[in-house]
């Protein structure tokens, strides 16, 4: 019984780590996307208006 309990605990522990890693990856991708969109807006709209 204790072996089963240990296996279940390990499973949920590993699943939690995978979800955390996935969440960190998603946040990183969203930050990159935001930076690139901002860069695009500045180079296509702000700079031409200022010149």
PyMOL commands that place a pseudoatom at each C-alpha (Angstrom):
pseudoatom trace, name=CA, resn=UNK, resi=1, chain=A, elem=C, hetatm=0, pos=[0.000, 0.000, 0.000]
pseudoatom trace, name=CA, resn=UNK, resi=2, chain=A, elem=C, hetatm=0, pos=[2.833, 2.364, 0.844]
pseudoatom trace, name=CA, resn=UNK, resi=3, chain=A, elem=C, hetatm=0, pos=[4.437, 1.688, -2.541]
pseudoatom trace, name=CA, resn=UNK, resi=4, chain=A, elem=C, hetatm=0, pos=[1.234, 2.723, -4.330]
pseudoatom trace, name=CA, resn=UNK, resi=5, chain=A, elem=C, hetatm=0, pos=[1.010, 5.867, -2.224]
pseudoatom trace, name=CA, resn=UNK, resi=6, chain=A, elem=C, hetatm=0, pos=[4.608, 6.734, -3.084]
pseudoatom trace, name=CA, resn=UNK, resi=7, chain=A, elem=C, hetatm=0, pos=[3.961, 6.178, -6.787]
pseudoatom trace, name=CA, resn=UNK, resi=8, chain=A, elem=C, hetatm=0, pos=[0.908, 8.431, -6.770]
pseudoatom trace, name=CA, resn=UNK, resi=9, chain=A, elem=C, hetatm=0, pos=[2.800, 11.150, -4.915]
pseudoatom trace, name=CA, resn=UNK, resi=10, chain=A, elem=C, hetatm=0, pos=[5.679, 10.953, -7.417]
pseudoatom trace, name=CA, resn=UNK, resi=11, chain=A, elem=C, hetatm=0, pos=[3.259, 11.121, -10.342]
pseudoatom trace, name=CA, resn=UNK, resi=12, chain=A, elem=C, hetatm=0, pos=[1.567, 14.286, -9.094]
pseudoatom trace, name=CA, resn=UNK, resi=13, chain=A, elem=C, hetatm=0, pos=[4.892, 15.832, -8.165]
pseudoatom trace, name=CA, resn=UNK, resi=14, chain=A, elem=C, hetatm=0, pos=[6.248, 15.291, -11.686]
pseudoatom trace, name=CA, resn=UNK, resi=15, chain=A, elem=C, hetatm=0, pos=[3.002, 16.505, -13.255]
pseudoatom trace, name=CA, resn=UNK, resi=16, chain=A, elem=C, hetatm=0, pos=[3.190, 19.698, -11.201]
pseudoatom trace, name=CA, resn=UNK, resi=17, chain=A, elem=C, hetatm=0, pos=[6.753, 20.344, -12.354]
pseudoatom trace, name=CA, resn=UNK, resi=18, chain=A, elem=C, hetatm=0, pos=[5.756, 19.860, -15.988]
pseudoatom trace, name=CA, resn=UNK, resi=19, chain=A, elem=C, hetatm=0, pos=[2.853, 22.294, -15.610]
pseudoatom trace, name=CA, resn=UNK, resi=20, chain=A, elem=C, hetatm=0, pos=[5.126, 24.851, -13.955]
pseudoatom trace, name=CA, resn=UNK, resi=21, chain=A, elem=C, hetatm=0, pos=[7.673, 24.520, -16.750]
pseudoatom trace, name=CA, resn=UNK, resi=22, chain=A, elem=C, hetatm=0, pos=[4.900, 24.903, -19.327]
pseudoatom trace, name=CA, resn=UNK, resi=23, chain=A, elem=C, hetatm=0, pos=[3.580, 27.995, -17.586]
pseudoatom trace, name=CA, resn=UNK, resi=24, chain=A, elem=C, hetatm=0, pos=[7.049, 29.572, -17.488]
pseudoatom trace, name=CA, resn=UNK, resi=25, chain=A, elem=C, hetatm=0, pos=[7.511, 28.831, -21.191]
pseudoatom trace, name=CA, resn=UNK, resi=26, chain=A, elem=C, hetatm=0, pos=[4.138, 30.411, -22.021]
pseudoatom trace, name=CA, resn=UNK, resi=27, chain=A, elem=C, hetatm=0, pos=[4.965, 33.553, -20.031]
pseudoatom trace, name=CA, resn=UNK, resi=28, chain=A, elem=C, hetatm=0, pos=[8.329, 33.802, -21.759]
pseudoatom trace, name=CA, resn=UNK, resi=29, chain=A, elem=C, hetatm=0, pos=[6.706, 33.466, -25.183]
pseudoatom trace, name=CA, resn=UNK, resi=30, chain=A, elem=C, hetatm=0, pos=[4.102, 36.110, -24.317]
pseudoatom trace, name=CA, resn=UNK, resi=31, chain=A, elem=C, hetatm=0, pos=[6.822, 38.519, -23.178]
pseudoatom trace, name=CA, resn=UNK, resi=32, chain=A, elem=C, hetatm=0, pos=[8.731, 37.991, -26.407]
pseudoatom trace, name=CA, resn=UNK, resi=33, chain=A, elem=C, hetatm=0, pos=[5.595, 38.519, -28.478]
pseudoatom trace, name=CA, resn=UNK, resi=34, chain=A, elem=C, hetatm=0, pos=[4.792, 41.745, -26.607]
pseudoatom trace, name=CA, resn=UNK, resi=35, chain=A, elem=C, hetatm=0, pos=[8.317, 43.065, -27.143]
pseudoatom trace, name=CA, resn=UNK, resi=36, chain=A, elem=C, hetatm=0, pos=[8.238, 42.279, -30.851]
pseudoatom trace, name=CA, resn=UNK, resi=37, chain=A, elem=C, hetatm=0, pos=[4.818, 43.888, -31.371]
pseudoatom trace, name=CA, resn=UNK, resi=38, chain=A, elem=C, hetatm=0, pos=[6.013, 46.993, -29.511]
pseudoatom trace, name=CA, resn=UNK, resi=39, chain=A, elem=C, hetatm=0, pos=[9.150, 47.138, -31.664]
pseudoatom trace, name=CA, resn=UNK, resi=40, chain=A, elem=C, hetatm=0, pos=[7.053, 46.798, -34.810]
pseudoatom trace, name=CA, resn=UNK, resi=41, chain=A, elem=C, hetatm=0, pos=[4.696, 49.622, -33.782]
pseudoatom trace, name=CA, resn=UNK, resi=42, chain=A, elem=C, hetatm=0, pos=[7.595, 51.931, -32.962]
pseudoatom trace, name=CA, resn=UNK, resi=43, chain=A, elem=C, hetatm=0, pos=[9.421, 51.273, -36.218]
pseudoatom trace, name=CA, resn=UNK, resi=44, chain=A, elem=C, hetatm=0, pos=[6.362, 51.507, -38.475]
pseudoatom trace, name=CA, resn=UNK, resi=45, chain=A, elem=C, hetatm=0, pos=[4.335, 54.261, -36.780]
pseudoatom trace, name=CA, resn=UNK, resi=46, chain=A, elem=C, hetatm=0, pos=[6.265, 56.390, -34.317]
pseudoatom trace, name=CA, resn=UNK, resi=47, chain=A, elem=C, hetatm=0, pos=[9.534, 56.866, -36.215]
pseudoatom trace, name=CA, resn=UNK, resi=48, chain=A, elem=C, hetatm=0, pos=[7.890, 57.891, -39.542]
pseudoatom trace, name=CA, resn=UNK, resi=49, chain=A, elem=C, hetatm=0, pos=[5.631, 60.404, -37.747]
pseudoatom trace, name=CA, resn=UNK, resi=50, chain=A, elem=C, hetatm=0, pos=[8.636, 61.989, -36.029]
pseudoatom trace, name=CA, resn=UNK, resi=51, chain=A, elem=C, hetatm=0, pos=[10.610, 62.464, -39.260]
for i in range(1, 51): cmd.bond("trace and resi %d" % i, "trace and resi %d" % (i + 1))
show_as sticks, trace
zoom trace
